[in-house]
Amino acid sequence: MKAPLVHATALAAGVLLLATTVQAEVYRHVDEHGNVTFSDEPMDGGETVDVKPVTTITLPKPEAVQEPDTLRKQVEEIGAAYESVALTYPENNQAFHSGNGNVTFEISSSPGLQDGHQYEVTLDGQPVGQTTTSQLTVENIFRGTHEAGVHIVDENGVQVKTGAPVTFTVHRPTVNN
């Protein structure tokens, strides 16, 4: 009966030893040419590097984060209440001068916005502002060709209606001009 107890104790000691060796030291060495080398073994002229513990995050399974069918249907119903949403300025393929890079986007929808809804303007795929009025000014847009989009978003920021994107080109003076 003592043999299983000895084996269990040895196994527990081995597991404990493995758990403590997981936190290995890291060493950094810089040679005469400035090349930096990292290792888990000490080197002449090397220094110990403090390595912070790795943060791990367990993500939920995809099926746990998908929208439920009832929410999806509700968003579709709200979106169906709008016949259209569009950028009326700038026009598609329009080019214009803007010395400071400011562009005032003009937006229309049919019917108008419902309570709690806003227009969201995107520039090159990134949101740049929201408004409840028919205009939104975006400052300091770089020269060149851009794609703008418009969405109607609800009070939770969920896009319920999307308009067709427009492409436009901003001309700005250079420092040399």
N, C-alpha and C positions, 0 to 999 in steps of 0.2 A: 504494500500500500504506500510505502514511502516513495517508490519510483515515480508514480504519476505526480505526486506533489513536487518532487525535484524537477521534473520536466515542465510542469506548469510554472514554477518559479523561474526556471531558466528562460522559458518562453516570454514571460512578463518582463524579465530583465532585458532580453533582446529587443523587444518592442520599445521599451523605454530608451534603450541605447540608440535605436534607429530614429526615434522621434527627436532626440537631442542633436543628432548629427545632421538633420535637415537644415538647420540654421548654420550654414558654412560661412567661413570668413572669405572676404574678397580682398585681393591685394592689387594695388596700382603701381606701375613702374613707368618712369619716363627715361628713355635712353638719351645718349649724347646728341642724337639727331632730332629730338623732340617727339619721337614716336611713343605713343601711350599704349601700354599693354595691361590688360586685366587678367587675373588668374585666381584660381582657388588654392594655389600653392604659394608659400612665401618666396620672394625673390630678393636678391641682394640689392639694396638701395630702394626697395619698394616700401609702400606705406599701406596700412590697413584702411579699408574704406568701410564706413558705416552704411550698410544697406538697410533701408527701411522695409518692413514687412510688406508683402504684396497684398493689395486689396483685391478680393475676389467678390464678384457679384453674380448671383444666380438669377438669371432672367426667367420670367414666367414663360410657359409654353405658348406658342403662337395662338393656339385656339383659345387661350384664356384672355388674350388682349384684343381679339377681333370684336368688331361692333356687333351687338346683337341684332337680329333681324328686325326687331321692332324699332330700334333707333335708326337703322338704315332706311326703313320704310317712312319713318317720320321725316327724315331729311329729304327724301325724294318727294314727299307730299308738299313740304314747304317750298322746295325748289320749283315744283310744278305750279305753285301760285304765282311765280314770276314768268312772264312771257319772254323777257329778254333783259340782259344787262350788257352794256357796251361802253368802250372808250370812244368818245366823239372827238377828242383832241388829245394828242396828235392823231392825225389820220394815218392809215396804213401806208407805209413807204414814204412818208413825208420827211423832208430834210429842212432844217432851219438853224438860224444862228441864235446862240444864247451865250452872251459874254460871261455871265457868272455861272452858267450851267443849270440854272433853275428852270424847271419845266412844270407848268400847271396842267395837270391832267383833268379833262372834263369827262364826266360820267353820266350816263342816263340808264334808267331801267323802266320797264313797264310791267306792272304798275310801280309806283314809288316804293321806297323802303317801308317795310313793316316795323312796328315798334320793336326795339331791341336789336335790329339788324343794322349792319354797316357795309359800306363799300370797302374792299381791300384792294389796293393796287400793288402789283408785283413788278419788279424791274429785273430783267434777266433771271427770272425764276425765284427771286428773293422778295419777301414782303417788305415794302418801304413805307407803308402808312395805311391808316384807316380813317374814314370820315363818314358822317351822316349827311353831308352836303354833296352837291354835284361837282365840287372841285377839290383837288388835293395837289398842293405844290410840293415837289421834291427838289431839294437844293443840291447844287454842286454835282450834277451828273457829268461824268467824264465824256469827252468828245468821242464820237464814234457811233456805231450802229447798235441799237438796243432793242430788246423785245419787252413790251409792257403787257400786263394782263390785268384783268379786273374780276373780282369775285364778290358775291354777296355772302357775308358771314353772319351767323346767328350770334346770340349773346354768349355762347360757349366758344366762339371762334371757329365753328364748323362751317365749311364752305357748303352753301346750299344751292348756289347758282354760279356758273362760270361763263364769262363772255369770251369771244374770240380774241386772241392776242393780236397786237399791232406791232409792226416794226417801224422804227423811226431813227433818224440820224441827227445827232447834235453836232453843229460846227461851233468851235470855240477858238478865239484867237490864241496864238502861241506867245510865249514870252518874247521871242525874236521879232514879232510883228508890231 
